[in-house]
Amino acid sequence: MKITLLTIGKTEDKYLIEGIDIYQKRLKHYIPFRILEIPELKNTKSLSQEQQKTKEAELIFKNIQSTDHVILLDENGKEFSSRGFSVYLNKRMVSGLQHMVFIIGGPYGFSNEVYERSNEKISLSKMTLSHQMIRLFFAEQLYRACTILKGEPYHHD
C-alpha cells in the first residue's frame, strides 16, 4: 500500500521543512510515502470562500484517482490515539487497499464535492492548527504508527 499526503500550498517555514524531511526519510523503511503539494490559488481576494473551495476541489480532483481511498484531515473527523491510528492503518493495509490519500484542505476547508468524494475523515486534534504544522504532525504520527506496528521502541505508553 502507498500513502500520499495531498496539501494545498507549500511548506514555507524552514524548521517545518526540516522536520518533515526527517520523517519522510524514516518512513522509507516502512511504507511508500510522499507529499504532493498543490499550488496555492492566486488572486483569491475577489473570490468568496465557496468559490475558493470549489477551485481547490478542482485541483484536488486532478490529483486523485477513482480507486484511491481518500481520507480528509478534518477537525470534525474521527480522533485516534497513536496506538489507535496504528490499528486503523493496519486494518486498511490488510484489507488490500492500494493507495490511501490523506488530504489537508485550504484555509476554508473542503467543498461539499470533496466531502462527498471522501471515504473517511480523521482529526489530528480538536485544536485549530496551521496547515503547515499539520504536515509535520501527520508525518510524525504516520512514522509512529509504523514503528508501533513493527514493535519498535519509538512509542512509549
C-alpha positions in Angstrom: 0.0 0.0 0.0 1.1 3.5 -0.8 0.3 6.7 1.2 0.1 10.2 -0.2 -0.4 13.4 1.8 -2.0 15.9 -0.6 -1.8 19.5 0.5 -2.8 22.9 -0.7 0.2 25.2 -0.9 3.8 24.5 0.1 5.5 24.4 3.4 7.4 27.6 3.9 8.9 27.5 7.4 12.4 26.1 7.4 12.1 24.3 10.7 8.9 22.5 9.5 10.5 21.5 6.2 13.5 20.0 8.1 11.1 18.1 10.4 9.0 16.8 7.6 12.1 15.7 5.7 13.3 13.7 8.8 10.1 11.7 8.9 9.9 11.3 5.2 13.4 9.7 5.2 12.5 7.5 8.2 9.2 6.4 6.6 11.0 5.0 3.5 12.0 2.0 5.6 8.3 1.1 6.3 5.9 2.3 3.6 5.9 4.2 0.3 5.0 7.7 1.3 5.0 11.0 -0.5 3.8 14.5 0.0 2.1 16.1 -3.0 1.7 19.9 -2.9 -0.9 21.6 -5.0 0.0 25.2 -5.7 -1.9 27.7 -3.6 -4.6 29.7 -5.5 -3.5 33.1 -6.7 -5.6 36.3 -6.7 -8.2 35.0 -4.2 -9.3 38.4 -2.8 -12.0 38.6 -5.4 -13.3 35.0 -4.6 -15.8 34.1 -1.9 -14.9 31.2 0.4 -17.1 28.9 -1.5 -15.5 29.8 -4.8 -12.1 29.3 -3.4 -13.1 25.9 -2.0 -14.6 25.0 -5.4 -11.4 25.9 -7.3 -9.3 24.0 -4.7 -11.6 21.0 -5.2 -10.9 21.0 -9.0 -7.2 20.8 -8.2 -7.7 18.1 -5.7 -9.7 16.0 -8.1 -6.9 16.3 -10.7 -4.6 14.6 -8.2 -6.7 11.7 -7.1 -7.8 8.6 -8.9 -11.2 6.9 -8.7 -9.6 3.9 -6.9 -7.9 6.0 -4.2 -9.1 5.7 -0.7 -9.5 9.3 0.3 -9.2 10.5 3.9 -9.8 14.1 4.8 -7.8 15.6 7.7 -10.7 17.5 9.2 -11.3 18.9 12.7 -14.7 17.1 12.7 -13.2 13.7 11.8 -12.7 10.7 14.0 -9.9 11.1 16.6 -7.4 8.4 17.4 -4.7 7.8 20.0 -1.3 6.9 18.4 -2.0 3.2 19.0 -5.5 3.6 17.7 -4.1 5.2 14.5 -1.7 2.3 14.0 -4.6 -0.2 14.3 -6.6 1.9 11.8 -3.7 1.9 9.3 -3.1 -1.8 9.8 -6.8 -2.7 9.1 -6.6 -0.7 5.8 -3.3 -2.3 4.9 -4.6 -5.9 5.3 -7.8 -5.0 3.6 -6.0 -4.8 0.3 -6.2 -1.0 -0.3 -3.6 0.0 -2.9 -3.4 3.7 -2.2 -4.5 5.9 0.7 -4.6 9.7 0.1 -4.8 11.9 3.1 -5.8 15.5 2.2 -5.2 18.8 4.1 -7.6 21.4 2.7 -7.1 25.1 2.1 -7.7 27.8 4.6 -11.5 27.4 4.4 -11.6 23.7 4.5 -13.2 21.5 1.8 -16.0 21.9 -0.7 -19.1 19.7 -0.5 -17.9 17.8 -3.5 -14.7 16.9 -1.8 -16.6 15.8 1.3 -18.8 13.6 -0.9 -15.8 12.0 -2.7 -14.0 11.2 0.6 -14.2 7.8 2.1 -13.4 9.0 5.7 -12.5 11.9 7.8 -10.0 11.9 10.7 -8.9 14.6 13.0 -5.4 15.1 14.4 -6.7 17.4 17.1 -9.8 19.4 18.0 -7.5 22.4 18.3 -7.0 24.6 15.2 -3.5 24.0 13.9 -1.7 25.7 11.0 -1.9 23.8 7.7 1.9 23.7 7.6 2.2 22.2 11.1 -0.4 19.6 10.3 2.0 18.2 7.7 4.7 17.7 10.2 2.3 16.2 12.8 0.9 13.8 10.3 4.3 12.6 9.1 5.4 12.0 12.7 2.2 10.2 13.6 2.4 8.0 10.4 6.0 7.2 11.4 5.0 6.4 15.0 2.2 4.1 13.7 4.6 2.2 11.5 7.0 1.7 14.4 4.2 0.6 16.7 3.1 -2.0 14.0 6.7 -3.3 13.9 7.0 -3.4 17.7 9.9 -0.9 17.7 10.6 1.2 20.8 9.9 4.7 19.4 6.5 4.9 21.1 6.2 4.7 24.8 2.9 4.1 26.6 
